[in-house]
Amino acid sequence: MALIVMAVPEGLPLAVTISLAYSVGKMKD
């Protein structure tokens, strides 16, 4: 996750969205 943010600073919102979706998926599971 940190690797994505470091590689693409502009992709921060995307990384947040991915981590959020991951958290939701983990909660559902």
Z-matrix of the N, CA and C atoms (Angstrom, degrees):
N
C 1 1.474
C 2 1.522 1 109.96
N 3 1.337 2 116.48 1 -50.23
C 4 1.469 3 120.73 2 179.75
C 5 1.525 4 109.92 3 -62.79
N 6 1.332 5 115.59 4 -31.80
C 7 1.461 6 120.81 5 -179.69
C 8 1.530 7 110.47 6 -62.10
N 9 1.334 8 116.72 7 -41.32
C 10 1.464 9 121.74 8 179.91
C 11 1.525 10 110.03 9 -63.15
N 12 1.330 11 116.30 10 -45.13
C 13 1.468 12 121.12 11 -178.62
C 14 1.526 13 110.34 12 -64.00
N 15 1.325 14 116.79 13 -38.93
C 16 1.464 15 121.08 14 -179.83
C 17 1.523 16 111.19 15 -69.83
N 18 1.327 17 116.20 16 -37.53
C 19 1.459 18 120.82 17 -178.52
C 20 1.530 19 111.12 18 -74.85
N 21 1.333 20 116.59 19 -39.05
C 22 1.467 21 120.63 20 -178.61
C 23 1.532 22 109.87 21 -132.02
N 24 1.345 23 117.34 22 89.17
C 25 1.473 24 121.43 23 -179.68
C 26 1.529 25 111.96 24 -55.07
N 27 1.339 26 116.40 25 -35.02
C 28 1.472 27 119.79 26 -178.98
C 29 1.516 28 111.29 27 -71.37
N 30 1.334 29 116.46 28 -13.13
C 31 1.461 30 120.55 29 -178.22
C 32 1.517 31 112.74 30 -89.02
N 33 1.335 32 116.60 31 12.78
C 34 1.466 33 119.78 32 -178.87
C 35 1.527 34 112.18 33 -57.51
N 36 1.345 35 118.85 34 -50.12
C 37 1.481 36 119.34 35 178.73
C 38 1.523 37 111.71 36 -56.99
N 39 1.328 38 116.50 37 -36.73
C 40 1.464 39 120.75 38 179.50
C 41 1.521 40 109.89 39 -65.30
N 42 1.334 41 116.57 40 -42.64
C 43 1.462 42 121.10 41 179.66
C 44 1.524 43 109.99 42 -62.73
N 45 1.334 44 116.10 43 -39.22
C 46 1.468 45 120.70 44 179.24
C 47 1.524 46 109.48 45 -64.63
N 48 1.330 47 116.33 46 -43.26
C 49 1.463 48 121.03 47 179.55
C 50 1.522 49 110.84 48 -61.71
N 51 1.328 50 115.98 49 -42.98
C 52 1.469 51 120.75 50 -179.64
C 53 1.522 52 110.86 51 -63.69
N 54 1.336 53 115.85 52 -46.09
C 55 1.471 54 119.74 53 -179.09
C 56 1.524 55 110.14 54 -65.04
N 57 1.341 56 116.64 55 -36.11
C 58 1.463 57 121.04 56 179.20
C 59 1.530 58 109.83 57 -66.11
N 60 1.325 59 115.94 58 -46.23
C 61 1.466 60 120.66 59 178.89
C 62 1.522 61 110.19 60 -62.17
N 63 1.337 62 116.62 61 -37.39
C 64 1.462 63 121.05 62 179.07
C 65 1.521 64 110.10 63 -64.53
N 66 1.324 65 116.08 64 -41.50
C 67 1.471 66 120.56 65 179.97
C 68 1.528 67 110.35 66 -64.33
N 69 1.327 68 116.48 67 -42.80
C 70 1.464 69 120.95 68 179.69
C 71 1.526 70 109.68 69 -63.69
N 72 1.329 71 116.22 70 -43.94
C 73 1.462 72 120.43 71 179.52
C 74 1.517 73 110.90 72 -63.09
N 75 1.318 74 117.00 73 -36.91
C 76 1.463 75 121.30 74 179.61
C 77 1.527 76 109.70 75 -67.62
N 78 1.325 77 116.60 76 -38.68
C 79 1.464 78 120.99 77 -179.99
C 80 1.530 79 110.39 78 -66.77
N 81 1.332 80 116.48 79 -41.15
C 82 1.467 81 120.71 80 179.40
C 83 1.519 82 110.53 81 -64.49
N 84 1.318 83 115.97 82 -36.20
C 85 1.465 84 121.11 83 -179.60
C 86 1.524 85 108.77 84 -75.45
